[in-house]
Amino acid sequence: MTFVLQPAYGRDYKSKGAAVADFLEGKDFIHASRDFTGGGTYINRPLIPAGAWVQIRYAANRKVFAFRCGQEPAPLRAVS
């Protein structure tokens, strides 16, 4: 199963690194998967099974990136 996620509570991300950082922190996203009939329910990292495909939409839902849960790309890190 693929989990299509959109930022919840009015959040938006300019980069995939920022979205991954919030995903790894366990922040809520809107579960917007086509094959999911609950439509618009909230979901976070602990509720997604390891190995499942995850797609996170960002940049006002114009961009998307995918990864397997448990194999997330590196989150955005502050540069000093």
Phi, psi and omega in degrees: 000145177251131178259116176263120186242140173238147179301142181259166173059033176080004178289155171212158182233142177270342181222157178290331177299320179292322179294318179295320180301314179291324177299314181292333177283350178088018178291154182286145172230162176270127179279105187243027182295141180297322183272006179260124187269353180288335175050105172082013177282160180270145180212154177219178187307313183297342182270354182260127182291145178300139179092348179285147176285138178234132173241126177248126177269142179210181183056058180057038179063019178270340181238153179214147172222155185233151176199166174271137179297127186102346178234042183296147173293165180295135178287166178294132179242143179289139178258128182259000000 
